[in-house]
């Protein structure tokens, strides 16, 4: 019999290893969303006697507002729903709430213990991802054919020599690796010693490099820096910020020469796209495409309606979080989602400062949410992957962990206060 405490680990394995079957599904991953919804009903049945909206009420409000906004977009925009995928896109906020409700219910009680169990599982998964990445690059015939059938989108020629492991595309892989990186950084009790922790983080960084995701690399270094920065004293933070600005200006003066050197001496999708981005912007599909998308979306929204979006975005190439949110939710959606993210980030970090000052054990776990939200700014530049398929499942798990830990510490603080006042 499966213990309830272990169910969140099985949810993790499901999120990572479920086959994408790109050749059968025609590059659609709608089956992942459907299975995620079925998982919600399974969790409801298992926990039917202990269901609650106590911790999920703010999340319910957030997705309810998003659902209203996208319905207004559908009513006042000019795109119609024509397929099952369109209907799922129209009611995506409800679907995402189901994912959140499932994971937060699975995390209820013994949150810290469950997080450390998840980190143990992630160690095993990262080793598998690292070995799989090497196999993907080496391309042994039989294994490569099987792997392409299960996971890899072979229609995209630019990822032929890229290790996407179990996620189909590089930016989905980078999203998961940054999630793992954050948990490895904050969960120091899960490692026997510093060497063990450094080894797993090194494997993670190698996986990100083999995925050749520019946003993944940028996000990883930002997460490592911010984890260290958050733990500094206030006066040290000011000094570091000033020093950082000086270092960036110095590094940038040599950055172009370094990229030119890499392009002349090494091949690879990551180096080539960096070279195009800085040296040959006219041929940089990455930069020019996103500029065109922003201008197109702004003009379309302004012509249609100043407040709500244009449509569901089905069949439209939208490859950044800003453009996708603007197209689907409008200016009101951009403002609302931005404010919600800032509110959650600020409150999580504020509680971390308090618990650190009071010397609470495991208070570093409160940095999961701030670090994750900061990483999303980078990982979602290529695509709003946190609303789709495995990206939605990983994002759901990351935020559910952070929010569950937040409420767990709030309850501990309240109990300590009651004990001290009685």
BAZA-486258 format. One record per residue (C-alpha): residue in one letter; x, y, z; residue number from 1. Coordinates in Angstrom, 1 decimal. Layout:
(pt 'A', (X, Y, Z), NUM)
...
***
This chain:
(pt 'X', (0.0, 0.0, 0.0), 1)
(pt 'X', (1.3, 3.5, -1.0), 2)
(pt 'X', (1.8, 5.8, 1.9), 3)
(pt 'X', (0.2, 9.2, 1.6), 4)
(pt 'X', (3.4, 11.0, 2.6), 5)
(pt 'X', (5.0, 9.5, -0.6), 6)
(pt 'X', (2.3, 10.5, -3.0), 7)
(pt 'X', (3.9, 13.9, -3.7), 8)
(pt 'X', (7.1, 12.0, -4.8), 9)
(pt 'X', (5.0, 10.0, -7.3), 10)
(pt 'X', (3.5, 13.2, -8.5), 11)
(pt 'X', (7.1, 14.4, -9.2), 12)
(pt 'X', (8.0, 11.3, -11.1), 13)
(pt 'X', (4.7, 11.6, -13.1), 14)
(pt 'X', (5.6, 15.2, -14.0), 15)
(pt 'X', (9.0, 14.4, -15.2), 16)
(pt 'X', (8.8, 11.0, -16.9), 17)
(pt 'X', (5.4, 11.0, -18.6), 18)
(pt 'X', (6.0, 10.4, -22.3), 19)
(pt 'X', (5.3, 13.3, -24.7), 20)
(pt 'X', (4.9, 11.2, -27.8), 21)
(pt 'X', (5.5, 14.1, -30.2), 22)
(pt 'X', (5.2, 12.0, -33.4), 23)
(pt 'X', (1.8, 10.6, -32.3), 24)
(pt 'X', (0.4, 13.8, -30.7), 25)
(pt 'X', (1.6, 16.0, -33.6), 26)
(pt 'X', (3.7, 18.0, -31.1), 27)
(pt 'X', (0.7, 18.7, -29.0), 28)
(pt 'X', (1.0, 17.9, -25.3), 29)
(pt 'X', (-2.7, 18.1, -24.4), 30)
(pt 'X', (-2.6, 14.6, -23.0), 31)
(pt 'X', (-0.3, 15.8, -20.2), 32)
(pt 'X', (-2.9, 18.4, -19.2), 33)
(pt 'X', (-5.7, 15.8, -19.3), 34)
(pt 'X', (-3.7, 13.4, -17.1), 35)
(pt 'X', (-3.0, 16.3, -14.7), 36)
(pt 'X', (-6.8, 17.0, -14.4), 37)
(pt 'X', (-7.4, 13.3, -13.8), 38)
(pt 'X', (-4.8, 13.4, -11.1), 39)
(pt 'X', (-6.8, 16.2, -9.5), 40)
(pt 'X', (-9.9, 14.1, -9.2), 41)
(pt 'X', (-7.8, 11.2, -7.9), 42)
(pt 'X', (-6.4, 13.4, -5.1), 43)
(pt 'X', (-9.9, 14.6, -4.3), 44)
(pt 'X', (-11.1, 11.0, -3.9), 45)
(pt 'X', (-8.1, 10.0, -1.7), 46)
(pt 'X', (-8.4, 13.1, 0.5), 47)
(pt 'X', (-12.2, 13.5, 0.4), 48)
(pt 'X', (-12.5, 13.6, 4.2), 49)
(pt 'X', (-9.7, 16.2, 4.7), 50)
(pt 'X', (-10.2, 18.6, 1.9), 51)
(pt 'X', (-9.8, 22.3, 2.7), 52)
(pt 'X', (-9.5, 25.7, 0.9), 53)
(pt 'X', (-7.6, 27.3, 3.8), 54)
(pt 'X', (-4.3, 27.5, 2.1), 55)
(pt 'X', (-5.7, 27.6, -1.4), 56)
(pt 'X', (-8.1, 30.5, -1.1), 57)
(pt 'X', (-5.7, 33.1, -2.3), 58)
(pt 'X', (-4.7, 30.9, -5.2), 59)
(pt 'X', (-8.3, 30.3, -6.0), 60)
(pt 'X', (-8.9, 34.1, -6.1), 61)
(pt 'X', (-5.9, 34.6, -8.4), 62)
(pt 'X', (-7.0, 32.0, -10.9), 63)
(pt 'X', (-10.6, 33.1, -10.7), 64)
(pt 'X', (-9.6, 36.6, -11.7), 65)
(pt 'X', (-7.5, 35.2, -14.5), 66)
(pt 'X', (-10.4, 33.1, -15.7), 67)
(pt 'X', (-12.7, 36.1, -15.8), 68)
(pt 'X', (-10.1, 38.1, -17.7), 69)
(pt 'X', (-9.6, 35.4, -20.3), 70)
(pt 'X', (-13.4, 35.0, -20.7), 71)
(pt 'X', (-13.6, 38.7, -21.3), 72)
(pt 'X', (-10.9, 38.4, -23.9), 73)
(pt 'X', (-12.8, 35.6, -25.6), 74)
(pt 'X', (-16.0, 37.7, -25.6), 75)
(pt 'X', (-14.6, 41.0, -26.7), 76)
(pt 'X', (-11.7, 39.6, -28.8), 77)
(pt 'X', (-12.0, 38.1, -32.2), 78)
(pt 'X', (-10.7, 34.5, -31.9), 79)
(pt 'X', (-13.1, 31.6, -31.6), 80)
(pt 'X', (-12.5, 28.2, -30.0), 81)
(pt 'X', (-12.4, 25.6, -32.7), 82)
(pt 'X', (-11.0, 22.5, -31.0), 83)
(pt 'X', (-10.5, 20.7, -27.7), 84)
(pt 'X', (-7.1, 22.4, -27.3), 85)
(pt 'X', (-8.9, 25.8, -27.7), 86)
(pt 'X', (-11.4, 24.9, -25.0), 87)
(pt 'X', (-8.6, 23.8, -22.7), 88)
(pt 'X', (-6.8, 27.0, -23.5), 89)
(pt 'X', (-10.0, 29.0, -22.7), 90)
(pt 'X', (-10.4, 27.4, -19.3), 91)
(pt 'X', (-6.7, 27.1, -18.6), 92)
(pt 'X', (-6.8, 29.1, -15.3), 93)
(pt 'X', (-9.3, 26.5, -13.9), 94)
(pt 'X', (-7.1, 23.7, -15.0), 95)
(pt 'X', (-4.0, 25.3, -13.4), 96)
(pt 'X', (-6.0, 25.7, -10.2), 97)
(pt 'X', (-6.7, 22.0, -10.2), 98)
(pt 'X', (-3.0, 21.3, -10.5), 99)
(pt 'X', (-2.3, 23.7, -7.6), 100)
(pt 'X', (-5.0, 22.2, -5.5), 101)
(pt 'X', (-3.7, 18.7, -6.1), 102)
(pt 'X', (-0.1, 19.5, -5.1), 103)
(pt 'X', (-0.9, 21.6, -2.1), 104)
(pt 'X', (-3.3, 18.9, -0.8), 105)
(pt 'X', (-0.5, 16.3, -1.2), 106)
(pt 'X', (1.9, 18.6, 0.6), 107)
(pt 'X', (-0.5, 19.3, 3.6), 108)
(pt 'X', (1.1, 18.3, 6.9), 109)
(pt 'X', (4.8, 17.5, 7.4), 110)
(pt 'X', (5.7, 19.9, 4.7), 111)
(pt 'X', (9.4, 20.2, 5.6), 112)
(pt 'X', (9.8, 16.4, 5.7), 113)
(pt 'X', (8.1, 16.1, 2.3), 114)
(pt 'X', (10.3, 18.7, 0.8), 115)
(pt 'X', (13.5, 16.9, 1.9), 116)
(pt 'X', (12.0, 13.6, 0.5), 117)
(pt 'X', (11.4, 15.5, -2.8), 118)
(pt 'X', (15.0, 16.7, -2.9), 119)
(pt 'X', (16.2, 13.1, -2.4), 120)
(pt 'X', (14.1, 12.0, -5.4), 121)
(pt 'X', (15.5, 14.9, -7.4), 122)
(pt 'X', (19.0, 13.7, -6.8), 123)
(pt 'X', (18.1, 10.4, -8.5), 124)
(pt 'X', (16.3, 12.2, -11.3), 125)
(pt 'X', (19.2, 14.6, -12.0), 126)
(pt 'X', (21.6, 11.6, -12.3), 127)
(pt 'X', (19.2, 10.1, -14.8), 128)
(pt 'X', (18.9, 13.4, -16.7), 129)
(pt 'X', (22.7, 13.8, -16.8), 130)
(pt 'X', (23.2, 10.3, -18.2), 131)
(pt 'X', (20.3, 10.8, -20.7), 132)
(pt 'X', (21.9, 14.1, -21.9), 133)
(pt 'X', (25.2, 12.4, -22.7), 134)
(pt 'X', (23.3, 9.6, -24.6), 135)
(pt 'X', (21.3, 12.3, -26.5), 136)
(pt 'X', (24.5, 14.0, -27.6), 137)
(pt 'X', (26.3, 10.7, -28.4), 138)
(pt 'X', (23.3, 9.4, -30.4), 139)
(pt 'X', (23.5, 5.6, -30.2), 140)
(pt 'X', (21.0, 4.5, -33.0), 141)
(pt 'X', (18.5, 2.3, -31.2), 142)
(pt 'X', (18.2, 4.3, -28.0), 143)
(pt 'X', (18.1, 7.6, -29.9), 144)
(pt 'X', (15.1, 6.4, -32.0), 145)
(pt 'X', (13.2, 5.2, -28.9), 146)
(pt 'X', (14.0, 8.5, -27.1), 147)
(pt 'X', (12.9, 10.6, -30.0), 148)
(pt 'X', (9.6, 8.7, -30.2), 149)
(pt 'X', (8.9, 9.2, -26.5), 150)
(pt 'X', (10.1, 12.8, -25.9), 151)
(pt 'X', (12.1, 14.7, -28.5), 152)
(pt 'X', (10.5, 17.1, -31.0), 153)
(pt 'X', (12.5, 16.0, -34.0), 154)
(pt 'X', (10.7, 18.5, -36.3), 155)
(pt 'X', (12.9, 21.3, -34.9), 156)
(pt 'X', (16.2, 21.1, -36.6), 157)
(pt 'X', (17.9, 23.6, -34.3), 158)
(pt 'X', (17.6, 21.2, -31.3), 159)
(pt 'X', (19.1, 18.2, -33.2), 160)
(pt 'X', (22.3, 18.3, -31.1), 161)
(pt 'X', (20.6, 19.6, -27.9), 162)
(pt 'X', (19.9, 17.5, -24.8), 163)
(pt 'X', (16.3, 18.1, -23.9), 164)
(pt 'X', (16.0, 14.9, -21.8), 165)
(pt 'X', (12.3, 14.3, -20.9), 166)
(pt 'X', (10.9, 17.7, -21.8), 167)
(pt 'X', (10.9, 18.0, -25.6), 168)
(pt 'X', (12.3, 21.5, -25.8), 169)
(pt 'X', (15.4, 23.2, -24.2), 170)
(pt 'X', (13.4, 25.9, -22.3), 171)
(pt 'X', (11.2, 23.2, -20.7), 172)
(pt 'X', (14.4, 21.4, -19.6), 173)
(pt 'X', (15.9, 24.7, -18.3), 174)
(pt 'X', (12.7, 25.4, -16.3), 175)
(pt 'X', (13.0, 22.0, -14.5), 176)
(pt 'X', (16.8, 22.3, -13.9), 177)
(pt 'X', (16.3, 25.7, -12.3), 178)
(pt 'X', (13.6, 24.2, -10.0), 179)
(pt 'X', (16.1, 21.5, -9.0), 180)
(pt 'X', (18.9, 24.1, -8.5), 181)
(pt 'X', (16.7, 26.1, -6.1), 182)
(pt 'X', (15.8, 23.1, -4.0), 183)
(pt 'X', (19.4, 22.0, -3.8), 184)
(pt 'X', (20.5, 25.4, -2.7), 185)
(pt 'X', (17.9, 25.8, 0.1), 186)
(pt 'X', (17.8, 22.2, 1.2), 187)
(pt 'X', (21.3, 21.9, 2.7), 188)
(pt 'X', (20.2, 19.3, 5.2), 189)
(pt 'X', (19.6, 16.8, 2.4), 190)
(pt 'X', (23.3, 16.6, 1.7), 191)
(pt 'X', (25.9, 14.8, 3.7), 192)
(pt 'X', (28.5, 17.5, 3.1), 193)
(pt 'X', (29.4, 20.5, 1.0), 194)
(pt 'X', (31.2, 18.3, -1.6), 195)
(pt 'X', (28.0, 16.2, -2.2), 196)
(pt 'X', (26.0, 19.4, -2.6), 197)
(pt 'X', (28.5, 20.9, -5.0), 198)
(pt 'X', (28.6, 17.7, -7.0), 199)
(pt 'X', (24.9, 17.7, -7.6), 200)
(pt 'X', (24.8, 21.4, -8.5), 201)
(pt 'X', (27.7, 20.8, -10.9), 202)
(pt 'X', (25.7, 18.0, -12.6), 203)
(pt 'X', (22.7, 20.4, -12.9), 204)
(pt 'X', (24.8, 23.1, -14.5), 205)
(pt 'X', (26.2, 20.6, -16.9), 206)
(pt 'X', (22.7, 19.5, -17.8), 207)
(pt 'X', (21.7, 23.2, -18.5), 208)
(pt 'X', (24.8, 23.7, -20.7), 209)
(pt 'X', (24.0, 20.5, -22.7), 210)
(pt 'X', (20.4, 21.8, -23.1), 211)
(pt 'X', (22.0, 24.9, -24.7), 212)
(pt 'X', (19.3, 27.2, -23.3), 213)
(pt 'X', (20.6, 30.8, -23.0), 214)
(pt 'X', (17.7, 31.7, -20.6), 215)
(pt 'X', (18.4, 28.6, -18.6), 216)
(pt 'X', (22.1, 29.5, -18.1), 217)
(pt 'X', (21.2, 33.2, -17.3), 218)
(pt 'X', (18.6, 32.0, -14.8), 219)
(pt 'X', (20.9, 29.5, -13.1), 220)
(pt 'X', (23.6, 32.1, -12.5), 221)
(pt 'X', (21.0, 34.6, -11.3), 222)
(pt 'X', (19.5, 32.1, -8.9), 223)
(pt 'X', (22.9, 31.2, -7.4), 224)
(pt 'X', (23.8, 34.9, -7.0), 225)
(pt 'X', (20.4, 35.8, -5.5), 226)
(pt 'X', (20.5, 32.9, -3.0), 227)
(pt 'X', (23.9, 34.2, -1.7), 228)
(pt 'X', (22.7, 37.8, -1.9), 229)
(pt 'X', (19.5, 37.2, 0.1), 230)
(pt 'X', (21.6, 35.9, 3.0), 231)
(pt 'X', (23.8, 38.9, 3.3), 232)
(pt 'X', (23.4, 41.7, 5.9), 233)
(pt 'X', (21.8, 44.9, 4.6), 234)
(pt 'X', (25.0, 47.0, 4.6), 235)
(pt 'X', (26.8, 44.2, 2.6), 236)
(pt 'X', (24.0, 44.1, 0.1), 237)
(pt 'X', (24.5, 47.8, -0.8), 238)
(pt 'X', (28.2, 47.2, -1.3), 239)
(pt 'X', (27.6, 44.2, -3.4), 240)
(pt 'X', (25.1, 46.0, -5.6), 241)
(pt 'X', (27.5, 48.8, -6.3), 242)
(pt 'X', (30.3, 46.3, -7.0), 243)
(pt 'X', (28.1, 44.3, -9.3), 244)
(pt 'X', (27.2, 47.3, -11.4), 245)
(pt 'X', (30.9, 48.1, -11.8), 246)
(pt 'X', (31.7, 44.4, -12.7), 247)
(pt 'X', (28.9, 44.3, -15.3), 248)
(pt 'X', (30.2, 47.4, -17.0), 249)
(pt 'X', (33.7, 45.9, -17.1), 250)
(pt 'X', (32.6, 42.4, -18.2), 251)
(pt 'X', (30.4, 43.9, -21.0), 252)
(pt 'X', (33.3, 45.7, -22.5), 253)
(pt 'X', (35.0, 42.2, -23.0), 254)
(pt 'X', (31.8, 40.2, -23.6), 255)
(pt 'X', (31.6, 40.8, -27.3), 256)
(pt 'X', (35.2, 39.7, -27.9), 257)
(pt 'X', (34.7, 36.6, -25.8), 258)
(pt 'X', (31.5, 35.6, -27.8), 259)
(pt 'X', (33.4, 36.2, -31.1), 260)
(pt 'X', (36.2, 33.9, -29.9), 261)
(pt 'X', (33.7, 31.2, -28.9), 262)
(pt 'X', (31.9, 31.4, -32.3), 263)
(pt 'X', (35.2, 31.1, -34.2), 264)
(pt 'X', (36.5, 28.2, -32.2), 265)
(pt 'X', (33.5, 26.2, -30.9), 266)
(pt 'X', (30.2, 25.2, -32.6), 267)
(pt 'X', (26.8, 24.7, -31.0), 268)
(pt 'X', (23.3, 26.2, -30.9), 269)
(pt 'X', (24.0, 28.2, -27.7), 270)
(pt 'X', (27.2, 29.9, -29.1), 271)
(pt 'X', (25.7, 30.5, -32.5), 272)
(pt 'X', (22.6, 32.2, -31.2), 273)
(pt 'X', (24.6, 34.3, -28.8), 274)
(pt 'X', (26.8, 35.5, -31.7), 275)
(pt 'X', (23.7, 36.4, -33.8), 276)
(pt 'X', (22.2, 38.2, -30.8), 277)
(pt 'X', (25.2, 40.5, -30.3), 278)
(pt 'X', (27.0, 40.6, -33.6), 279)
(pt 'X', (24.4, 39.9, -36.3), 280)
(pt 'X', (21.1, 41.1, -35.0), 281)
(pt 'X', (19.5, 41.3, -38.5), 282)
(pt 'X', (19.8, 37.5, -38.7), 283)
(pt 'X', (19.0, 36.9, -35.0), 284)
(pt 'X', (15.6, 35.2, -35.1), 285)
(pt 'X', (15.5, 35.2, -31.3), 286)
(pt 'X', (15.8, 39.0, -30.9), 287)
(pt 'X', (14.1, 40.2, -34.0), 288)
(pt 'X', (11.2, 37.8, -33.7), 289)
(pt 'X', (10.5, 38.9, -30.1), 290)
(pt 'X', (10.6, 42.6, -31.1), 291)
(pt 'X', (8.2, 41.9, -33.9), 292)
(pt 'X', (5.9, 39.9, -31.6), 293)
(pt 'X', (5.8, 42.7, -29.0), 294)
(pt 'X', (5.0, 45.4, -31.6), 295)
(pt 'X', (2.4, 43.2, -33.3), 296)
(pt 'X', (0.7, 42.3, -30.0), 297)
(pt 'X', (0.7, 45.9, -28.8), 298)
(pt 'X', (-0.9, 47.2, -32.0), 299)
(pt 'X', (-3.4, 44.4, -32.1), 300)
(pt 'X', (-4.5, 44.9, -28.4), 301)
(pt 'X', (-4.8, 48.7, -28.9), 302)
(pt 'X', (-6.9, 48.3, -32.0), 303)
(pt 'X', (-9.2, 45.7, -30.4), 304)
(pt 'X', (-9.5, 46.9, -26.8), 305)
(pt 'X', (-7.4, 48.9, -24.3), 306)
(pt 'X', (-8.1, 46.6, -21.4), 307)
(pt 'X', (-8.6, 43.0, -22.3), 308)
(pt 'X', (-6.6, 40.8, -24.6), 309)
(pt 'X', (-7.2, 39.7, -28.2), 310)
(pt 'X', (-7.8, 36.0, -28.0), 311)
(pt 'X', (-6.5, 32.6, -26.9), 312)
(pt 'X', (-3.3, 32.9, -29.0), 313)
(pt 'X', (-3.9, 29.5, -30.8), 314)
(pt 'X', (-2.0, 29.4, -34.1), 315)
(pt 'X', (-0.2, 32.7, -33.2), 316)
(pt 'X', (3.6, 32.6, -32.6), 317)
(pt 'X', (4.0, 34.1, -29.1), 318)
(pt 'X', (7.4, 33.4, -27.6), 319)
(pt 'X', (7.7, 35.4, -24.4), 320)
(pt 'X', (5.8, 35.8, -21.1), 321)
(pt 'X', (5.1, 39.5, -21.7), 322)
(pt 'X', (3.6, 39.0, -25.2), 323)
(pt 'X', (1.6, 35.9, -24.2), 324)
(pt 'X', (0.0, 37.5, -21.1), 325)
(pt 'X', (-0.7, 40.7, -23.0), 326)
(pt 'X', (-2.3, 38.8, -25.9), 327)
(pt 'X', (-4.4, 36.5, -23.7), 328)
(pt 'X', (-5.2, 38.7, -20.7), 329)
(pt 'X', (-4.7, 42.3, -21.9), 330)
(pt 'X', (-3.2, 45.3, -20.0), 331)
(pt 'X', (-5.3, 44.5, -16.9), 332)
(pt 'X', (-3.9, 41.0, -16.9), 333)
(pt 'X', (-0.3, 42.2, -17.1), 334)
(pt 'X', (-0.9, 44.6, -14.2), 335)
(pt 'X', (-2.8, 42.1, -12.0), 336)
(pt 'X', (-0.4, 39.2, -12.6), 337)
(pt 'X', (2.7, 41.4, -12.0), 338)
(pt 'X', (1.3, 42.8, -8.8), 339)
(pt 'X', (0.4, 39.3, -7.5), 340)
(pt 'X', (3.9, 38.0, -8.2), 341)
(pt 'X', (5.5, 41.0, -6.5), 342)
(pt 'X', (3.2, 40.6, -3.5), 343)
(pt 'X', (4.0, 36.9, -3.1), 344)
(pt 'X', (7.8, 37.6, -3.5), 345)
(pt 'X', (7.8, 40.4, -1.0), 346)
(pt 'X', (5.8, 38.5, 1.7), 347)
(pt 'X', (7.9, 35.4, 1.3), 348)
(pt 'X', (11.2, 37.3, 1.6), 349)
(pt 'X', (9.8, 39.3, 4.5), 350)
(pt 'X', (8.9, 36.1, 6.4), 351)
(pt 'X', (12.4, 34.7, 5.6), 352)
(pt 'X', (14.1, 37.8, 7.2), 353)
(pt 'X', (12.0, 37.4, 10.3), 354)
(pt 'X', (12.5, 33.7, 10.7), 355)
(pt 'X', (16.3, 34.1, 10.1), 356)
(pt 'X', (16.5, 36.8, 12.7), 357)
(pt 'X', (14.6, 34.5, 15.2), 358)
(pt 'X', (16.9, 31.5, 14.2), 359)
(pt 'X', (14.2, 29.2, 13.0), 360)
(pt 'X', (15.5, 25.9, 11.7), 361)
(pt 'X', (15.1, 25.3, 7.9), 362)
(pt 'X', (14.2, 29.0, 7.3), 363)
(pt 'X', (16.2, 28.9, 4.0), 364)
(pt 'X', (13.2, 26.9, 2.6), 365)
(pt 'X', (11.3, 30.2, 2.6), 366)
(pt 'X', (13.6, 31.3, -0.3), 367)
(pt 'X', (12.0, 28.8, -2.7), 368)
(pt 'X', (9.3, 31.2, -3.8), 369)
(pt 'X', (11.4, 34.4, -4.2), 370)
(pt 'X', (14.1, 32.5, -6.1), 371)
(pt 'X', (11.6, 30.7, -8.3), 372)
(pt 'X', (9.7, 33.9, -9.2), 373)
(pt 'X', (13.0, 35.6, -10.1), 374)
(pt 'X', (14.1, 32.7, -12.2), 375)
(pt 'X', (10.8, 32.8, -14.1), 376)
(pt 'X', (11.7, 36.3, -15.4), 377)
(pt 'X', (14.5, 34.6, -17.4), 378)
(pt 'X', (13.1, 31.1, -18.2), 379)
(pt 'X', (9.9, 32.5, -19.6), 380)
(pt 'X', (11.5, 34.9, -22.1), 381)
(pt 'X', (11.5, 32.1, -24.7), 382)
(pt 'X', (7.9, 31.0, -24.0), 383)
(pt 'X', (5.3, 31.1, -21.3), 384)
(pt 'X', (6.0, 27.4, -20.5), 385)
(pt 'X', (4.6, 27.6, -17.0), 386)
(pt 'X', (1.0, 27.4, -18.3), 387)
(pt 'X', (1.6, 24.4, -20.6), 388)
(pt 'X', (2.2, 20.6, -20.2), 389)
(pt 'X', (5.2, 19.6, -18.0), 390)
(pt 'X', (6.1, 23.3, -17.5), 391)
(pt 'X', (2.7, 23.8, -15.8), 392)
(pt 'X', (3.3, 20.8, -13.6), 393)
(pt 'X', (6.8, 21.9, -12.6), 394)
(pt 'X', (5.7, 25.5, -11.9), 395)
(pt 'X', (2.8, 24.2, -9.9), 396)
(pt 'X', (5.0, 22.0, -7.8), 397)
(pt 'X', (7.6, 24.8, -7.2), 398)
(pt 'X', (5.0, 27.4, -6.1), 399)
(pt 'X', (3.1, 24.9, -4.0), 400)
(pt 'X', (6.2, 24.0, -2.2), 401)
(pt 'X', (7.0, 27.6, -1.5), 402)
(pt 'X', (3.4, 28.5, -0.5), 403)
(pt 'X', (3.1, 25.5, 1.7), 404)
(pt 'X', (6.3, 26.3, 3.5), 405)
(pt 'X', (5.1, 29.9, 4.0), 406)
(pt 'X', (2.0, 28.8, 5.7), 407)
(pt 'X', (3.8, 26.2, 7.7), 408)
(pt 'X', (6.2, 28.8, 9.2), 409)
(pt 'X', (3.3, 31.2, 9.8), 410)
(pt 'X', (1.6, 28.6, 11.8), 411)
(pt 'X', (4.8, 27.9, 13.8), 412)
(pt 'X', (5.2, 31.6, 14.5), 413)
(pt 'X', (1.6, 31.8, 15.7), 414)
(pt 'X', (2.0, 28.8, 18.0), 415)
(pt 'X', (5.2, 30.2, 19.4), 416)
(pt 'X', (3.5, 33.5, 20.1), 417)
(pt 'X', (0.6, 31.8, 21.9), 418)
(pt 'X', (3.0, 29.8, 24.0), 419)
(pt 'X', (4.9, 33.0, 25.0), 420)
(pt 'X', (1.7, 34.9, 25.9), 421)
(pt 'X', (0.2, 32.2, 28.1), 422)
***
